[in-house]
């Protein structure tokens, strides 16, 4: 596995964890809902969105970050 691939996987996991907490859904549910979107985003973009997610206080804010 390349470093870029590993970095992307790590950032994706962090984003899924944050979304899971915010939406009160299981990690698998979130991966099923957002996995395709998260897989297509570059790691740098995912990292920026993860930072935004960390400060989001509503479900709507979480969804808006990915729209």
GILIN-V939638 format. One record per residue. N is the residue number from 1. NEAR is the number of other C-alpha atoms within 10 Angstrom. Layout:
((N NEAR) (N NEAR))
This chain:
((1 6) (2 7) (3 8) (4 11) (5 11) (6 12) (7 16) (8 21) (9 15) (10 14) (11 21) (12 23) (13 17) (14 17) (15 25) (16 25) (17 19) (18 21) (19 24) (20 17) (21 14) (22 18) (23 15) (24 12) (25 14) (26 14) (27 16) (28 13) (29 13) (30 19) (31 21) (32 11) (33 12) (34 17) (35 15) (36 10) (37 13) (38 21) (39 14) (40 10) (41 14) (42 15) (43 20) (44 12) (45 14) (46 21) (47 19) (48 13) (49 17) (50 23) (51 14) (52 14) (53 23) (54 15) (55 11) (56 18) (57 10) (58 12) (59 13) (60 11) (61 14) (62 21) (63 14) (64 11) (65 13) (66 12) (67 6))
